[in-house]
Amino acid sequence: MLKVDGRDLETTTGGFLADPEAWDERVAEALAAAIPLELTEAHWEMIRFIRAYYFRFRHLPNNRMFVKAVQTEFGPEKGNSRYLHRLFPESPVKYACLIAGLPKPPGCI
């Protein structure tokens, strides 16, 4: 359970938001604080991108697909594993999805 602005939001055992529609930027900040991760504009760019991707295609990419999609959208300077790992250490797609209020992506432990 995650409490944000007086709302109780259900989360999974992995900390993912149970209802992606309950997400807003305050929820993202609370989810990031639990990691802990301080969000910058570069983080927000990827968080907004992965949310748009999910609602457009109705699925989540694996890590390789995420890097490729970011590369297509933002170019090679952002669409590479090194850049994304600097933003979201350990697993870029997992933590981008978690903070974006989306389900756990495929292949994430």
Secondary structure, DSSP 8 states (H G I E B T S, - for coil): -EEETTEEE-B-TTS-BS-GGG--HHHHHHHHHTTT----HHHHHHHHHHHHHHHHHSS---HHHHHHHHHHHH-TTTSSHHHHHHHSSS-HHHHHHHHTT----TT--
